[in-house]
Amino acid sequence: MLRERRRELDPATRAAFGERMAGHFFLVPELASAGSVMLYAATGAEAPTAPLAQRLWEAGKTVCLPRLVRGRSGEMEAVAVRDWGALVPGPFQAILEPPAHWPALTPKLLDVVVVPGLGFDRAGRRIGQGGGYYDRFLARLPQRVIRVGWAFGVQVVDELPADPHDQGVDMVITEDGVLTCSITSRGVRRTD
């Protein structure tokens, strides 16, 4: 259902929403002041991330993208990227990633991780593609790293199921603005 909602948006609408979402990112002081931000190379009907990458580079930020770790099934690492055009197809051919010879960045150096998902809820729970890559990666991050869901408004629902190993997000950015989640990615209910 969530996948279909996303697909129903035409390419021009998705592109316009991606530009608007990049603007919303910089309206959040904690995000605008981040020095290093990990994105992902959106593919197909996913909310575009290239506009955000461009704005981050223009602001002098370090932009990282995930790369699957060869020889370690289900794990990914962060790699600093300066040019979207230098990305190459990864093991999942449709998903672009940094070349294998580029060095990985220590995850503790990240300030923000922009997380994809099929859907997010208002509490910060997410449904991914089912591989668990982001759950494993996010579990390794320091508590201070801000986790941001990146999705169209049609992908945000009132409530999603969650398993104990699922990693949530602190906020979700859509074309409509920024949703601060009621439960932090660490499972603690917000009181503010």
Backbone as a printed PyTorch tensor [residue, N CA C, xyz], in Angstrom:
tensor([[[  0.8130,  -1.1920,   0.0000],
         [  0.0000,   0.0000,   0.0000],
         [  0.8640,   1.2670,   0.0000]],

        [[  1.8650,   1.3500,   0.8910],
         [  2.7160,   2.5340,   0.9580],
         [  3.5540,   2.6860,  -0.3150]],

        [[  4.0240,   1.5710,  -0.8270],
         [  4.7960,   1.5970,  -2.0720],
         [  3.9430,   2.1460,  -3.2220]],

        [[  2.6810,   1.7240,  -3.2650],
         [  1.7810,   2.1840,  -4.3280],
         [  1.4730,   3.6740,  -4.1900]],

        [[  1.2860,   4.1350,  -2.9590],
         [  1.0330,   5.5640,  -2.7360],
         [  2.1770,   6.3980,  -3.3010]],

        [[  3.3760,   5.9520,  -3.0500],
         [  4.5680,   6.6720,  -3.5200],
         [  4.6270,   6.6550,  -5.0420]],

        [[  4.3410,   5.5000,  -5.6330],
         [  4.3940,   5.3550,  -7.0890],
         [  3.3560,   6.2010,  -7.8190]],

        [[  2.2590,   6.4980,  -7.1550],
         [  1.1950,   7.2780,  -7.7800],
         [  1.5970,   8.7260,  -8.0480]],

        [[  2.6450,   9.1980,  -7.3920],
         [  3.1270,  10.5580,  -7.6370],
         [  3.9050,  10.5710,  -8.9480]],

        [[  3.5860,  11.5010,  -9.8300],
         [  4.2880,  11.5480, -11.1170],
         [  5.7020,  12.1060, -10.9200]],

        [[  6.6160,  11.8470, -11.8570],
         [  8.0120,  12.2690, -11.7140],
         [  8.1950,  13.7740, -11.4720]],

        [[  7.4090,  14.6130, -12.1340],
         [  7.5450,  16.0630, -11.9410],
         [  7.1630,  16.4600, -10.5110]],

        [[  6.1300,  15.8360,  -9.9930],
         [  5.7060,  16.1110,  -8.6190],
         [  6.7680,  15.6390,  -7.6360]],

        [[  7.3010,  14.4420,  -7.8520],
         [  8.3560,  13.9280,  -6.9730],
         [  9.5620,  14.8660,  -6.9780]],

        [[  9.9520,  15.3610,  -8.1490],
         [ 11.1030,  16.2740,  -8.2500],
         [ 10.8260,  17.5730,  -7.4940]],

        [[  9.6430,  18.1340,  -7.6780],
         [  9.2910,  19.3840,  -6.9830],
         [  9.2620,  19.1690,  -5.4730]],

        [[  8.7050,  18.0470,  -5.0330],
         [  8.6630,  17.7370,  -3.6070],
         [ 10.0770,  17.5790,  -3.0430]],

        [[ 10.9780,  16.9530,  -3.8110],
         [ 12.3580,  16.7770,  -3.3560],
         [ 13.0450,  18.1160,  -3.1110]],

        [[ 12.8130,  19.0760,  -3.9910],
         [ 13.3810,  20.4290,  -3.8110],
         [ 12.8160,  21.0790,  -2.5500]],

        [[ 11.5040,  20.9490,  -2.3650],
         [ 10.8610,  21.5440,  -1.1900],
         [ 11.3870,  20.9000,   0.0940]],

        [[ 11.5720,  19.5720,   0.0750],
         [ 12.0800,  18.8510,   1.2420],
         [ 13.4850,  19.3070,   1.6060]],

        [[ 14.3220,  19.5400,   0.5940],
         [ 15.6890,  20.0190,   0.8550],
         [ 15.6450,  21.3590,   1.5730]],

        [[ 14.7060,  22.2190,   1.1990],
         [ 14.5530,  23.4950,   1.8900],
         [ 14.1330,  23.3170,   3.3400]],

        [[ 13.2150,  22.3810,   3.5950],
         [ 12.7620,  22.1240,   4.9670],
         [ 13.9120,  21.6580,   5.8570]],

        [[ 14.8160,  20.8710,   5.3030],
         [ 15.9610,  20.3620,   6.0690],
         [ 16.7180,  21.5190,   6.7250]],

        [[ 16.9520,  22.5750,   5.9690],
         [ 17.7550,  23.6920,   6.4670],
         [ 16.9880,  24.6180,   7.4080]],

        [[ 15.7000,  24.3980,   7.5930],
         [ 14.9140,  25.1970,   8.5440],
         [ 15.0450,  24.6740,   9.9740]],

        [[ 15.6010,  23.4710,  10.1290],
         [ 15.8000,  22.8840,  11.4600],
         [ 17.2260,  23.2270,  11.9080]],

        [[ 17.3850,  24.0520,  12.9570],
         [ 18.7290,  24.4990,  13.3610],
         [ 19.7340,  23.3720,  13.5750]],

        [[ 19.3080,  22.2830,  14.2080],
         [ 20.2320,  21.1660,  14.4760],
         [ 20.6960,  20.5080,  13.1830]],

        [[ 19.8510,  20.5160,  12.1620],
         [ 20.2340,  19.9340,  10.8800],
         [ 21.0870,  20.9050,  10.0770]],

        [[ 20.6960,  22.1760,  10.0790],
         [ 21.4330,  23.1900,   9.3240],
         [ 22.8590,  23.3530,   9.8390]],

        [[ 23.0780,  23.1090,  11.1330],
         [ 24.4160,  23.2800,  11.7060],
         [ 25.2570,  22.0040,  11.6480]],

        [[ 24.6870,  20.9070,  11.1670],
         [ 25.4290,  19.6390,  11.0950],
         [ 26.6100,  19.7660,  10.1330]],

        [[ 27.7230,  19.1740,  10.5100],
         [ 28.9010,  19.1990,   9.6480],
         [ 28.9540,  18.0410,   8.6720]],

        [[ 28.4190,  16.8880,   9.0730],
         [ 28.4500,  15.7020,   8.2110],
         [ 27.0790,  15.0330,   8.1920]],

        [[ 26.5820,  14.8010,   6.9850],
         [ 25.2470,  14.2480,   6.8030],
         [ 25.3310,  13.0450,   5.8740]],

        [[ 24.7660,  11.9260,   6.3120],
         [ 24.7010,  10.7470,   5.4590],
         [ 23.3350,  10.6930,   4.7980]],

        [[ 23.3240,  10.6140,   3.4790],
         [ 22.1120,  10.4640,   2.6840],
         [ 22.1180,   9.0790,   2.0600]],

        [[ 21.2490,   8.8830,   1.1160],
         [ 21.2540,   7.6810,   0.2900],
         [ 20.9190,   8.1370,  -1.1170]],

        [[ 21.3120,   7.3840,  -2.1000],
         [ 21.0080,   7.7230,  -3.4890],
         [ 19.6200,   7.1820,  -3.8040]],

        [[ 18.6300,   8.0770,  -3.7870],
         [ 17.2510,   7.6680,  -4.0380],
         [ 17.1320,   7.0610,  -5.4280]],

        [[ 16.2570,   6.0880,  -5.5370],
         [ 16.0440,   5.4090,  -6.8040],
         [ 14.5530,   5.2330,  -7.0570]],

        [[ 14.1740,   5.1240,  -8.3010],
         [ 12.7740,   4.8870,  -8.6480],
         [ 11.8570,   5.9600,  -8.1250]],

        [[ 10.8240,   5.5620,  -7.3970],
         [  9.8070,   6.4860,  -6.8990],
         [ 10.1360,   7.0590,  -5.5270]],

        [[ 11.3370,   6.7770,  -4.9930],
         [ 11.7150,   7.3160,  -3.6820],
         [ 11.8060,   8.8370,  -3.7360]],

        [[ 11.6310,   9.4670,  -2.5780],
         [ 11.7890,  10.9130,  -2.4820],
         [ 13.2230,  11.2790,  -2.8680]],

        [[ 13.4140,  12.2010,  -3.8080],
         [ 14.7580,  12.5380,  -4.2940],
         [ 15.6760,  13.0690,  -3.1900]],

        [[ 16.9190,  12.6250,  -3.2180],
         [ 17.9200,  13.1050,  -2.2640],
         [ 18.9980,  13.9550,  -2.9320]],

        [[ 19.0990,  13.9160,  -4.2510],
         [ 20.1250,  14.7030,  -4.9490],
         [ 19.9850,  16.2060,  -4.6780]],

        [[ 18.7700,  16.7790,  -4.6160],
         [ 18.6700,  18.2070,  -4.3010],
         [ 19.2370,  18.5420,  -2.9150]],

        [[ 19.0070,  17.6660,  -1.9540],
         [ 19.5610,  17.9000,  -0.6190],
         [ 21.0730,  17.8000,  -0.6560]],

        [[ 21.6080,  16.8100,  -1.3590],
         [ 23.0670,  16.6770,  -1.4680],
         [ 23.6730,  17.9450,  -2.0440]],

        [[ 23.0690,  18.4760,  -3.0920],
         [ 23.5930,  19.6880,  -3.7260],
         [ 23.6040,  20.8680,  -2.7470]],

        [[ 22.5350,  21.0380,  -2.0070],
         [ 22.4800,  22.1470,  -1.0350],
         [ 23.4940,  21.9520,   0.0910]],

        [[ 23.6800,  20.7110,   0.5080],
         [ 24.6680,  20.4440,   1.5500],
         [ 26.0760,  20.7610,   1.0600]],

        [[ 26.4110,  20.3510,  -0.1620],
         [ 27.7320,  20.6770,  -0.7180],
         [ 27.9130,  22.1840,  -0.8130]],

        [[ 26.8890,  22.8790,  -1.2810],
         [ 26.9710,  24.3380,  -1.4040],
         [ 27.1840,  25.0110,  -0.0510]],

        [[ 26.6920,  24.3980,   1.0180],
         [ 26.8500,  24.9230,   2.3770],
         [ 28.1560,  24.4670,   3.0170]],

        [[ 28.9860,  23.7190,   2.2760],
         [ 30.2740,  23.2770,   2.7980],
         [ 30.2170,  22.0780,   3.7220]],

        [[ 29.1530,  21.3160,   3.6550],
         [ 28.9930,  20.1440,   4.5280],
         [ 29.6460,  18.9100,   3.9110]],

        [[ 29.9930,  17.9520,   4.7570],
         [ 30.4520,  16.6500,   4.3020],
         [ 29.2230,  15.7930,   4.0330]],

        [[ 29.1110,  15.3020,   2.8130],
         [ 27.9880,  14.4530,   2.4240],
         [ 28.5080,  13.0240,   2.2880]],

        [[ 27.8700,  12.1050,   2.9780],
         [ 28.2320,  10.6880,   2.8920],
         [ 27.0690,   9.9040,   2.3100]],

        [[ 27.4000,   8.8050,   1.6650],
         [ 26.3980,   7.8680,   1.1770],
         [ 26.7780,   6.4750,   1.6540]],

        [[ 25.7920,   5.5960,   1.7870],
         [ 26.1110,   4.2400,   2.2290],
         [ 26.7040,   3.3950,   1.1100]],

        [[ 27.5460,   2.4710,   1.5190],
         [ 28.0930,   1.4680,   0.6030],
         [ 28.0140,   0.1300,   1.3220]],

        [[ 27.5360,  -0.8840,   0.6280],
         [ 27.4780,  -2.2090,   1.2390],
         [ 28.8920,  -2.7160,   1.4610]],

        [[ 29.1100,  -3.3360,   2.6070],
         [ 30.4340,  -3.8440,   2.9590],
         [ 30.6180,  -5.1960,   2.2960]],

        [[ 31.6080,  -5.2890,   1.4440],
         [ 31.8950,  -6.5460,   0.7430],
         [ 32.3670,  -7.5910,   1.7490]],

        [[ 31.8290,  -8.7780,   1.6440],
         [ 32.2480,  -9.8670,   2.5160],
         [ 31.5480,  -9.8980,   3.8680]],

        [[ 30.7240,  -8.8890,   4.1780],
         [ 29.9830,  -8.8760,   5.4450],
         [ 28.5190,  -8.6480,   5.1100]],

        [[ 27.8200,  -9.7000,   4.9590],
         [ 26.4280,  -9.6720,   4.5220],
         [ 25.5640,  -8.8080,   5.4270]],

        [[ 24.7970,  -7.9240,   4.8130],
         [ 23.8410,  -7.1170,   5.5410],
         [ 24.3960,  -5.8900,   6.2190]],

        [[ 25.6590,  -5.5560,   5.9860],
         [ 26.2410,  -4.3760,   6.6340],
         [ 26.5780,  -3.3140,   5.6030]],

        [[ 26.5160,  -2.0580,   6.0540],
         [ 26.9060,  -0.9590,   5.1850],
         [ 27.7780,   0.0070,   5.9680]],

        [[ 28.4720,   0.8570,   5.2100],
         [ 29.3760,   1.8330,   5.7990],
         [ 29.1320,   3.1830,   5.1470]],

        [[ 29.5800,   4.2590,   5.8010],
         [ 29.4220,   5.6160,   5.2860],
         [ 30.6920,   6.0320,   4.5500]],

        [[ 30.5130,   6.6310,   3.3770],
         [ 31.6430,   7.0720,   2.5650],
         [ 31.3820,   8.5090,   2.1190]],

        [[ 32.3530,   9.3960,   2.3390],
         [ 32.2180,  10.7900,   1.9190],
         [ 32.2170,  10.8740,   0.3910]],

        [[ 31.3140,  11.6980,  -0.1390],
         [ 31.1220,  11.8440,  -1.5790],
         [ 31.1090,  13.3260,  -1.9250]],

        [[ 31.7910,  13.6900,  -3.0180],
         [ 31.8010,  15.0920,  -3.4490],
         [ 31.1380,  15.3010,  -4.7940]],

        [[ 30.7510,  14.2100,  -5.4350],
         [ 30.1950,  14.3120,  -6.7830],
         [ 29.2050,  13.1740,  -7.0060]],

        [[ 27.9480,  13.5160,  -7.1830],
         [ 26.9030,  12.5210,  -7.4120],
         [ 27.2070,  11.6830,  -8.6510]],

        [[ 27.8460,  12.3110,  -9.6420],
         [ 28.1610,  11.6230, -10.8850],
         [ 29.2210,  10.5380, -10.7450]],

        [[ 29.9390,  10.5060,  -9.6190],
         [ 30.9800,   9.4970,  -9.4050],
         [ 30.4330,   8.2000,  -8.8120]],

        [[ 29.1560,   8.1750,  -8.4710],
         [ 28.5710,   6.9690,  -7.8760],
         [ 28.4930,   5.8470,  -8.9070]],

        [[ 28.5610,   4.6270,  -8.4100],
         [ 28.5310,   3.4510,  -9.2840],
         [ 27.4490,   2.4810,  -8.8050]],

        [[ 26.9520,   1.6040,  -9.6920],
         [ 25.9700,   0.6160,  -9.2450],
         [ 26.5770,  -0.3280,  -8.2070]],

        [[ 25.8220,  -0.5700,  -7.1390],
         [ 26.2620,  -1.4880,  -6.0960],
         [ 25.7540,  -2.8890,  -6.3820]],

        [[ 25.7960,  -3.7720,  -5.3750],
         [ 25.3080,  -5.1370,  -5.5580],
         [ 23.8500,  -5.2030,  -6.0170]],

        [[ 23.0450,  -4.2460,  -5.5440],
         [ 21.6780,  -4.1110,  -6.0370],
         [ 21.7800,  -3.0730,  -7.1510]],

        [[ 21.8580,  -3.4990,  -8.3760],
         [ 22.2280,  -2.6710,  -9.5260],
         [ 21.5310,  -1.3200,  -9.6200]],

        [[ 20.2780,  -1.2490,  -9.1820],
         [ 19.5470,   0.0130,  -9.2970],
         [ 19.9930,   1.0420,  -8.2590]],

        [[ 20.7140,   0.6020,  -7.2300],
         [ 21.1200,   1.5020,  -6.1500],
         [ 22.5730,   1.9170,  -6.3480]],

        [[ 22.7770,   3.2290,  -6.4790],
         [ 24.1240,   3.7630,  -6.6470],
         [ 24.8000,   3.9190,  -5.2960]],

        [[ 26.1150,   3.7290,  -5.2960],
         [ 26.9000,   3.8700,  -4.0760],
         [ 28.3010,   4.3600,  -4.4320]],

        [[ 29.0800,   4.7890,  -3.4350],
         [ 30.4560,   5.2230,  -3.7020],
         [ 31.3100,   4.0600,  -4.2030]],

        [[ 32.3080,   4.3540,  -5.0470],
         [ 33.1970,   3.2980,  -5.5460],
         [ 33.9070,   2.5570,  -4.4080]],

        [[ 34.2620,   1.3150,  -4.6640],
         [ 34.8600,   0.4440,  -3.6480],
         [ 36.1910,   0.9720,  -3.1200]],

        [[ 36.9460,   1.7230,  -3.9330],
         [ 38.2720,   2.1670,  -3.4900],
         [ 38.2410,   3.4470,  -2.6490]],

        [[ 37.0860,   4.0820,  -2.4870],
         [ 36.9960,   5.2620,  -1.6380],
         [ 36.9740,   4.8270,  -0.1810]],

        [[ 37.6780,   5.5260,   0.7050],
         [ 37.7330,   5.1140,   2.1170],
         [ 36.4160,   5.3700,   2.8490]],

        [[ 36.1140,   4.4890,   3.7780],
         [ 34.9140,   4.6400,   4.6150],
         [ 35.2050,   5.6120,   5.7520]],

        [[ 34.1590,   6.2610,   6.2040],
         [ 34.2410,   7.2090,   7.3060],
         [ 33.8040,   6.4960,   8.5850]],

        [[ 34.4150,   6.8260,   9.6970],
         [ 33.9930,   6.2640,  10.9700],
         [ 32.5880,   6.7790,  11.2870]],

        [[ 31.6160,   5.8940,  11.5260],
         [ 30.2390,   6.3360,  11.7660],
         [ 30.0980,   7.3540,  12.8880]],

        [[ 30.9910,   7.3140,  13.8840],
         [ 30.8550,   8.2540,  15.0080],
         [ 31.1180,   9.7020,  14.5820]],

        [[ 31.6360,   9.9190,  13.3740],
         [ 31.8650,  11.2720,  12.8760],
         [ 30.6130,  11.8860,  12.2360]],

        [[ 29.5820,  11.0970,  12.0490],
         [ 28.3500,  11.6050,  11.4540],
         [ 27.5600,  12.4300,  12.4660]],

        [[ 26.8690,  13.4570,  11.9610],
         [ 25.9880,  14.2630,  12.7980],
         [ 24.5220,  13.9270,  12.5300]],

        [[ 24.2050,  13.6260,  11.2650],
         [ 22.8320,  13.3610,  10.8460],
         [ 22.8440,  12.1940,   9.8630]],

        [[ 21.8460,  11.3190,   9.9540],
         [ 21.6550,  10.2730,   8.9640],
         [ 20.2330,  10.4160,   8.4150]],

        [[ 20.1320,  10.6130,   7.1050],
         [ 18.8380,  10.6880,   6.4170],
         [ 18.4860,   9.2650,   5.9850]],

        [[ 17.3370,   8.7930,   6.4590],
         [ 16.9680,   7.3900,   6.3490],
         [ 15.8010,   7.1950,   5.3690]],

        [[ 15.9380,   6.2490,   4.4370],
         [ 14.8140,   5.9480,   3.5540],
         [ 13.8130,   5.0350,   4.2520]],

        [[ 12.6600,   4.8850,   3.6560],
         [ 11.6770,   3.9540,   4.1840],
         [ 10.4620,   3.8910,   3.2810]],

        [[  9.7750,   2.7760,   3.3310],
         [  8.4980,   2.6790,   2.6270],
         [  7.4510,   3.5110,   3.3470]],

        [[  7.5840,   3.5830,   4.6760],
         [  6.6420,   4.3480,   5.4580],
         [  7.2000,   4.7090,   6.8150]],

        [[  6.6330,   5.7620,   7.3960],
         [  6.9970,   6.2380,   8.7340],
         [  5.7080,   6.5480,   9.4690]],

        [[  5.7610,   6.4770,  10.7970],
         [  4.5940,   6.9200,  11.5480],
         [  4.9640,   8.1060,  12.4200]],

        [[  3.9760,   8.6720,  13.0770],
         [  4.1620,   9.9060,  13.8420],
         [  5.0200,   9.6980,  15.0860]],

        [[  5.1750,   8.4460,  15.4940],
         [  6.0260,   8.1400,  16.6450],
         [  7.4920,   7.9930,  16.2520]],

        [[  7.7710,   7.8470,  14.9440],
         [  9.1420,   7.6860,  14.4930],
         [  9.4880,   6.2800,  14.0510]],

        [[  8.5120,   5.3810,  14.0840],
         [  8.7730,   4.0260,  13.5890],
         [  8.8160,   4.0540,  12.0650]],

        [[  9.5770,   3.1090,  11.4850],
         [  9.6980,   3.0700,  10.0310],
         [  9.5910,   1.6420,   9.5220]],

        [[  9.1620,   1.5430,   8.2810],
         [  9.1950,   0.2680,   7.5680],
         [ 10.1680,   0.4760,   6.4100]],

        [[ 11.2040,  -0.3470,   6.3610],
         [ 12.1890,  -0.2630,   5.2850],
         [ 11.8610,  -1.2420,   4.1760]],

        [[ 12.8900,  -1.6440,   3.4520],
         [ 12.7120,  -2.5820,   2.3420],
         [ 12.7900,  -4.0320,   2.7970]],

        [[ 13.1040,  -4.2520,   4.0690],
         [ 13.1010,  -5.6130,   4.5930],
         [ 14.4700,  -6.2500,   4.7660]],

        [[ 15.5310,  -5.5760,   4.3410],
         [ 16.8690,  -6.1580,   4.4660],
         [ 17.5400,  -5.9150,   5.8030]],

        [[ 17.0590,  -4.9340,   6.5610],
         [ 17.6350,  -4.6350,   7.8680],
         [ 18.9370,  -3.8630,   7.8370]],

        [[ 19.3700,  -3.4060,   6.6750],
         [ 20.6490,  -2.6860,   6.5640],
         [ 20.6770,  -1.4490,   7.4560]],

        [[ 19.6290,  -0.6310,   7.3760],
         [ 19.6050,   0.5920,   8.1730],
         [ 19.4350,   0.2990,   9.6570]],

        [[ 18.6570,  -0.7080,  10.0200],
         [ 18.5220,  -1.0470,  11.4340],
         [ 19.8840,  -1.3960,  12.0290]],

        [[ 20.6660,  -2.1890,  11.3260],
         [ 21.9880,  -2.5710,  11.8280],
         [ 22.9360,  -1.3680,  11.8610]],

        [[ 22.8890,  -0.5340,  10.8230],
         [ 23.7750,   0.6250,  10.7790],
         [ 23.4170,   1.6310,  11.8780]],

        [[ 22.1360,   1.9560,  12.0120],
         [ 21.7080,   2.9350,  13.0100],
         [ 22.0020,   2.4690,  14.4290]],

        [[ 21.9300,   1.1750,  14.6730],
         [ 22.2060,   0.6390,  16.0090],
         [ 23.6570,   0.8740,  16.4240]],

        [[ 24.5500,   1.0720,  15.4660],
         [ 25.9770,   1.2900,  15.7610],
         [ 26.3270,   2.7550,  15.9970]],

        [[ 25.3890,   3.6550,  15.7860],
         [ 25.6890,   5.0810,  15.8720],
         [ 25.6450,   5.5960,  17.3040]],

        [[ 26.4260,   6.6520,  17.5830],
         [ 26.3150,   7.3010,  18.8920],
         [ 24.9180,   7.8960,  19.0800]],

        [[ 24.4850,   8.0280,  20.3140],
         [ 23.1570,   8.5530,  20.6350],
         [ 22.9260,   9.9600,  20.0910]],

        [[ 23.9730,  10.7620,  19.9630],
         [ 23.8300,  12.1590,  19.5420],
         [ 23.4780,  12.3150,  18.0650]],

        [[ 23.6690,  11.2780,  17.2620],
         [ 23.4020,  11.3680,  15.8220],
         [ 21.8990,  11.4810,  15.5850]],

        [[ 21.4960,  12.5150,  14.8390],
         [ 20.0820,  12.7420,  14.5540],
         [ 19.6740,  11.8860,  13.3600]],

        [[ 18.5640,  11.1910,  13.5040],
         [ 18.0500,  10.3030,  12.4550],
         [ 16.8160,  10.9660,  11.8420]],

        [[ 16.8580,  11.1420,  10.5270],
         [ 15.8010,  11.8690,   9.8350],
         [ 15.1700,  10.9680,   8.7780]],

        [[ 13.8780,  10.7140,   8.9080],
         [ 13.1510,   9.9920,   7.8680],
         [ 12.9230,  10.9250,   6.6930]],

        [[ 13.0400,  10.3970,   5.4810],
         [ 12.9230,  11.1920,   4.2510],
         [ 11.8650,  10.5310,   3.3770]],

        [[ 10.7010,  11.1440,   3.2780],
         [  9.5980,  10.4930,   2.5600],
         [  8.5620,  11.5240,   2.1390]],

        [[  7.7270,  11.1240,   1.2220],
         [  6.6040,  11.9580,   0.8250],
         [  5.5210,  11.8740,   1.8920]],

        [[  4.6740,  12.8880,   1.9420],
         [  3.5990,  12.9180,   2.9270],
         [  2.6800,  11.7120,   2.8520]],

        [[  2.4840,  11.1600,   1.6690],
         [  1.6040,   9.9880,   1.5260],
         [  2.1840,   8.7390,   2.1750]],

        [[  3.4390,   8.7940,   2.5840],
         [  4.0900,   7.6510,   3.2180],
         [  4.0450,   7.7200,   4.7420]],

        [[  3.4890,   8.8020,   5.2870],
         [  3.4060,   8.9570,   6.7380],
         [  2.0140,   8.5320,   7.1920]],

        [[  1.9860,   7.6080,   8.1430],
         [  0.7310,   7.0780,   8.6680],
         [  0.6840,   7.2750,  10.1830]],

        [[ -0.4680,   7.0250,  10.7730],
         [ -0.6230,   7.2270,  12.2150],
         [  0.2050,   6.2440,  13.0440]],

        [[  0.2210,   4.9610,  12.6230],
         [  0.9390,   3.9740,  13.4240],
         [  1.4030,   2.8020,  12.5710]],

        [[  2.6390,   2.3600,  12.8430],
         [  3.2190,   1.1940,  12.1770],
         [  3.6320,   0.1780,  13.2350]],

        [[  3.6670,  -1.0970,  12.8810],
         [  4.1660,  -2.1070,  13.8260],
         [  5.6800,  -1.9740,  13.9540]],

        [[  6.2200,  -2.4740,  15.0530],
         [  7.6730,  -2.4270,  15.2510],
         [  8.1360,  -3.6680,  15.9970]],

        [[  9.3180,  -4.1370,  15.6270],
         [  9.9790,  -5.2270,  16.3340],
         [ 11.0530,  -4.6330,  17.2340]],

        [[ 11.5220,  -5.3880,  18.2400],
         [ 12.5150,  -4.8540,  19.1740],
         [ 13.8010,  -4.3570,  18.4970]],

        [[ 14.2040,  -4.9680,  17.3760],
         [ 15.4460,  -4.5690,  16.7250],
         [ 15.2760,  -3.3710,  15.7810]],

        [[ 14.0390,  -2.9570,  15.5250],
         [ 13.7920,  -1.8510,  14.5960],
         [ 14.3340,  -0.5400,  15.1500]],

        [[ 14.9670,   0.2160,  14.2930],
         [ 15.5090,   1.5220,  14.6570],
         [ 14.6030,   2.5970,  14.0770]],

        [[ 14.1950,   3.5340,  14.9010],
         [ 13.3080,   4.6000,  14.4720],
         [ 14.0600,   5.8630,  14.1140]],

        [[ 13.2930,   6.9340,  13.8910],
         [ 13.8620,   8.2300,  13.5370],
         [ 13.3650,   9.2880,  14.5150]],

        [[ 14.1050,  10.3870,  14.5900],
         [ 13.7630,  11.4870,  15.4840],
         [ 12.7820,  12.4600,  14.8400]],

        [[ 12.8310,  12.5380,  13.5360],
         [ 11.9270,  13.4170,  12.7920],
         [ 11.7590,  12.8730,  11.3910]],

        [[ 10.7040,  13.3170,  10.7180],
         [ 10.4530,  12.9330,   9.3280],
         [ 10.2720,  14.2170,   8.5330]],

        [[ 10.9850,  14.3240,   7.4140],
         [ 10.8290,  15.4740,   6.5250],
         [ 10.0590,  15.0170,   5.2930]],

        [[  8.9790,  15.7480,   5.0120],
         [  8.1730,  15.5180,   3.8110],
         [  8.0780,  16.8430,   3.0670]],

        [[  7.3750,  16.8400,   1.9590],
         [  7.1600,  18.0790,   1.2120],
         [  6.3390,  19.0850,   2.0120]],

        [[  5.6190,  18.6110,   3.0380],
         [  4.7770,  19.4850,   3.8470],
         [  5.5070,  20.1170,   5.0170]],

        [[  6.6950,  19.6230,   5.3580],
         [  7.4450,  20.1890,   6.4720],
         [  8.1490,  19.1260,   7.2880]],

        [[  8.3950,  19.4600,   8.5440],
         [  9.1480,  18.5920,   9.4520],
         [  8.2200,  18.0980,  10.5550]],

        [[  8.1600,  16.7930,  10.7100],
         [  7.3760,  16.1680,  11.7660],
         [  8.3440,  15.6990,  12.8430]],

        [[  8.2410,  16.2860,  14.0370],
         [  9.0400,  15.8170,  15.1640],
         [  8.3040,  14.6350,  15.7680]],

        [[  8.9780,  13.5140,  15.8690],
         [  8.3240,  12.2730,  16.2760],
         [  8.0830,  12.2290,  17.7740]],

        [[  7.0110,  11.5700,  18.1860],
         [  6.6250,  11.5170,  19.5950],
         [  7.4780,  10.5560,  20.4060]],

        [[  8.1000,   9.6010,  19.7280],
         [  9.0340,   8.6920,  20.3930],
         [ 10.3650,   8.8460,  19.6830]],

        [[ 11.4290,   9.0740,  20.4380],
         [ 12.7230,   9.2380,  19.7970],
         [ 13.1700,   7.9180,  19.2060]],

        [[ 14.2040,   7.9660,  18.3900],
         [ 14.7250,   6.7490,  17.7690],
         [ 15.2820,   5.7770,  18.8120]],

        [[ 15.4460,   6.2510,  20.0250],
         [ 15.9600,   5.3940,  21.0900],
         [ 14.8320,   4.7720,  21.9040]],

        [[ 13.5660,   4.9940,  21.4760],
         [ 12.4410,   4.3690,  22.1470],
         [ 11.9330,   5.1260,  23.3620]],

        [[ 12.3980,   6.3450,  23.6020],
         [ 11.9740,   7.1270,  24.7530],
         [ 10.8890,   8.1130,  24.3170]],

        [[  9.7820,   8.1410,  25.0410],
         [  8.6930,   9.0410,  24.6730],
         [  9.0860,  10.4760,  24.9800]],

        [[  8.8610,  11.3640,  24.0100],
         [  9.1570,  12.7860,  24.1960],
         [  8.1260,  13.4020,  25.1400]],

        [[  8.5740,  14.3670,  25.9180],
         [  7.6620,  15.0710,  26.8100],
         [  7.4520,  16.5080,  26.3740]],

        [[  8.2150,  16.9800,  25.3780],
         [  8.0550,  18.3780,  24.9530],
         [  6.9560,  18.5550,  23.9340]]])
